[in-house]
C-alpha cells in the first residue's frame, strides 16, 4: 500500500513539474539576477518606470507662472508646497466659487494660510495675463 502511494505521489510530482515547465509564467523561469520588471541587477531603471512617470512637474517660476483660471490640478502641483490633495482642493474651490480674482479668496481653501499665500504670489497669476493684479486691487 505504501509503495503504491509512493509511486502515485512521485507520478503526481512529475506531472505537475512537467506542467510548470511548459506553462510557467515568465517570472518563474527567468534568470535569477533579472528583475520581473525587465532590468537586471545593477542596471539603471529607464524613464518609463512608475517612479519617473509619477515625478513632480517642474516648479513654477516668476517667468513661467501658473495661471489659476486655466490651471488643472496637475499644473497646480508646480506651485511650492502644493501636492495632489491641495491642488484638488484649489480646483474644487475654484469650481464652487467661480473665478478667483482676489488673493484673499485663496485663503478660504483648507491648507492655504497667509504664509503659503505669500509663497504662491510670485509664481501664481489670478488672471490670464503676464502680470498679476496689483496688490492694492487684491485686498
N, C-alpha and C positions, 0 to 999 in steps of 0.2 A: 504494500500500500504506500509506504513511504517512497519507495523507488518510483512509483507511478506519479506521485505528487511532485517529486523532484524533476522528473522528465517533463511533466506538464508545465511546471514553473519555468524551467530552462527554455522550453519552446515559446512560452509567452514572452519572456525577456528578449529572445532572439527576434521574434516577430515585431515586438514594439521597437526594439533598437533599429531594425531594418526600416520600419515605418518612419522613425525620426530621421534617419539618414537620408531618406528620399523626400520627405516633406517638411523638414525642419525649417523654421524661419531663418532668414539670413543672419540675424544677430547671434543665433546659436552656433552656427558653423563658421563664423567669421574668425579672422586672425585674432588671437587673444590680446595683441597690442593695439588693435584697431578699435576705435570707438564706434558705438552704434550710430553716431551722428556723421560718420564718413571721414573723420580725420584721424590720423594716427597719433600716438603719444609723442609729445614734443612739437607737434605741428600747430601753428597759429590757427585760430578759428577764422573763417573767411567772413566777409562783410554781410553775408546773408543769415548769419546766426541770429537767434532771437534777441540776444543782448544788444547787438548792433541795430536791429530794427526798432527796439524799444528805447533807444537812446534819446536823451532830451534834445529838442530842437536848438539851433544856435540862439544865443541870448540876443535880446533886443538891444539896440544902441540908440543914442540920440539921432544918429544919421539914418538908422533903419528902425523906426519905432513901430509899435503895434498900434493899429488904428482900431479903436474899440468898437465903433459901429459895424465894422466889417469883419472883425476877428472871430475865428472859430475857437473852440476850446483848445484845440491843438496849437493854434497860433498864440493864444494867451499864455501857454506854458513857456513861451520865450521870455516872459516877464520875470524879474528877480523875485524869488520866493513864491512863485505861483506854480503849483503842481496840478495834477489832473483833477483833484477834488475842488480846489479853489477856482480853477478855470471853469469847471462845470457850474459852480455857484454863481460866478460872474455872468455866464451866458444865461442861466435861469433868471437871474435878477434883471438882466437887460431885456429878456423876453417878456417879463412880467410888467416892468415899468415903462418899457419903450426906450426911446433914445436917452442915453445918459449924457447930459450936457453939462453937468457940474461935478467937480471933484467930490463934493460932499455927498453926492448920491452913491459913490463907490463905497463910502464908509458904512453904508447900510448893508453891505454884503458881509455875512459872517466870515471872519478871518481877515478882514481888511480894517486895520485901525490907522490912527494917524501916522505911526512910524512906517507901516507898509505903504501907505499912500504917498509919503514923501519919497520912498524908494521908487515908486512907479511913475511919478510925474515926469521925470526926464525921458522916459522911454515909452510912454503911452500917450496917444492922441485921442481926445474926446470927439474930434470931428475929422472928416475925411479931407484933410489938407496937410500941407507940410509944416504948419505951425500949430501949436496948441493954443487954446484960448488964453488970453491974458489972465493973470491971477486975479485981477480986480473983478473980472466977469465970472470967475469960478467960485466965488464965496457965497 
